[in-house]
């Protein structure tokens, strides 16, 4: 049986993973709803998801696997945290490589629509700004 400290640590990792999700998740109800769309077993209730978020319980292996796949994090990291005795580099999930794309979120689509509506000159300025922040990838 997990200790209260292990449950609290799991909760922190889950909340961290949720912040990286393309959906805006605002608590147990949102977590349960979006989780149930991905999970092929018995649906979880908002109360169960709330227990995950408040450190009262840790999901079983099949549910952990679904959460890890959904949030693109390592299953071991989500359940237990970083491997002990490691270099510490595995403590935080890595961002996707530059050539991989994040799933489109409603916020990303809204931003793309706003950029598309700009005048050609302003759109060029936004593209240059993004290139500057992105590190001029692909330029010689």
Secondary structure as a PSIPRED ss2 file (coil, helix, strand):
# PSIPRED VFORMAT (PSIPRED V4.0)

   1 X C   1.000  0.000  0.000
   2 X C   1.000  0.000  0.000
   3 X C   1.000  0.000  0.000
   4 X H   0.000  1.000  0.000
   5 X H   0.000  1.000  0.000
   6 X H   0.000  1.000  0.000
   7 X H   0.000  1.000  0.000
   8 X H   0.000  1.000  0.000
   9 X H   0.000  1.000  0.000
  10 X H   0.000  1.000  0.000
  11 X H   0.000  1.000  0.000
  12 X H   0.000  1.000  0.000
  13 X H   0.000  1.000  0.000
  14 X H   0.000  1.000  0.000
  15 X H   0.000  1.000  0.000
  16 X H   0.000  1.000  0.000
  17 X H   0.000  1.000  0.000
  18 X H   0.000  1.000  0.000
  19 X H   0.000  1.000  0.000
  20 X C   1.000  0.000  0.000
  21 X C   1.000  0.000  0.000
  22 X C   1.000  0.000  0.000
  23 X C   1.000  0.000  0.000
  24 X C   1.000  0.000  0.000
  25 X C   1.000  0.000  0.000
  26 X C   1.000  0.000  0.000
  27 X C   1.000  0.000  0.000
  28 X H   0.000  1.000  0.000
  29 X H   0.000  1.000  0.000
  30 X H   0.000  1.000  0.000
  31 X H   0.000  1.000  0.000
  32 X H   0.000  1.000  0.000
  33 X H   0.000  1.000  0.000
  34 X H   0.000  1.000  0.000
  35 X H   0.000  1.000  0.000
  36 X H   0.000  1.000  0.000
  37 X H   0.000  1.000  0.000
  38 X H   0.000  1.000  0.000
  39 X C   1.000  0.000  0.000
  40 X C   1.000  0.000  0.000
  41 X C   1.000  0.000  0.000
  42 X C   1.000  0.000  0.000
  43 X C   1.000  0.000  0.000
  44 X C   1.000  0.000  0.000
  45 X C   1.000  0.000  0.000
  46 X H   0.000  1.000  0.000
  47 X H   0.000  1.000  0.000
  48 X H   0.000  1.000  0.000
  49 X H   0.000  1.000  0.000
  50 X H   0.000  1.000  0.000
  51 X H   0.000  1.000  0.000
  52 X H   0.000  1.000  0.000
  53 X H   0.000  1.000  0.000
  54 X C   1.000  0.000  0.000
  55 X C   1.000  0.000  0.000
  56 X C   1.000  0.000  0.000
  57 X C   1.000  0.000  0.000
  58 X C   1.000  0.000  0.000
  59 X C   1.000  0.000  0.000
  60 X C   1.000  0.000  0.000
  61 X H   0.000  1.000  0.000
  62 X H   0.000  1.000  0.000
  63 X H   0.000  1.000  0.000
  64 X H   0.000  1.000  0.000
  65 X H   0.000  1.000  0.000
  66 X H   0.000  1.000  0.000
  67 X H   0.000  1.000  0.000
  68 X H   0.000  1.000  0.000
  69 X H   0.000  1.000  0.000
  70 X H   0.000  1.000  0.000
  71 X H   0.000  1.000  0.000
  72 X C   1.000  0.000  0.000
  73 X C   1.000  0.000  0.000
  74 X C   1.000  0.000  0.000
  75 X H   0.000  1.000  0.000
  76 X H   0.000  1.000  0.000
  77 X H   0.000  1.000  0.000
  78 X H   0.000  1.000  0.000
  79 X H   0.000  1.000  0.000
  80 X H   0.000  1.000  0.000
  81 X C   1.000  0.000  0.000
  82 X C   1.000  0.000  0.000
  83 X C   1.000  0.000  0.000
  84 X C   1.000  0.000  0.000
  85 X C   1.000  0.000  0.000
  86 X C   1.000  0.000  0.000
  87 X C   1.000  0.000  0.000
  88 X C   1.000  0.000  0.000
  89 X C   1.000  0.000  0.000
  90 X C   1.000  0.000  0.000
  91 X C   1.000  0.000  0.000
  92 X C   1.000  0.000  0.000
  93 X C   1.000  0.000  0.000
  94 X C   1.000  0.000  0.000
  95 X C   1.000  0.000  0.000
  96 X C   1.000  0.000  0.000
  97 X C   1.000  0.000  0.000
  98 X C   1.000  0.000  0.000
  99 X C   1.000  0.000  0.000
 100 X C   1.000  0.000  0.000
 101 X C   1.000  0.000  0.000
 102 X C   1.000  0.000  0.000
 103 X C   1.000  0.000  0.000
 104 X C   1.000  0.000  0.000
 105 X C   1.000  0.000  0.000
 106 X H   0.000  1.000  0.000
 107 X H   0.000  1.000  0.000
 108 X H   0.000  1.000  0.000
 109 X H   0.000  1.000  0.000
 110 X H   0.000  1.000  0.000
 111 X H   0.000  1.000  0.000
 112 X H   0.000  1.000  0.000
 113 X H   0.000  1.000  0.000
 114 X H   0.000  1.000  0.000
 115 X H   0.000  1.000  0.000
 116 X H   0.000  1.000  0.000
 117 X C   1.000  0.000  0.000
 118 X C   1.000  0.000  0.000
 119 X C   1.000  0.000  0.000
 120 X H   0.000  1.000  0.000
 121 X H   0.000  1.000  0.000
 122 X H   0.000  1.000  0.000
 123 X H   0.000  1.000  0.000
 124 X H   0.000  1.000  0.000
 125 X H   0.000  1.000  0.000
 126 X H   0.000  1.000  0.000
 127 X H   0.000  1.000  0.000
 128 X H   0.000  1.000  0.000
 129 X H   0.000  1.000  0.000
 130 X H   0.000  1.000  0.000
 131 X H   0.000  1.000  0.000
 132 X H   0.000  1.000  0.000
 133 X H   0.000  1.000  0.000
 134 X H   0.000  1.000  0.000
 135 X C   1.000  0.000  0.000
 136 X C   1.000  0.000  0.000
 137 X C   1.000  0.000  0.000
 138 X C   1.000  0.000  0.000
 139 X C   1.000  0.000  0.000
 140 X C   1.000  0.000  0.000
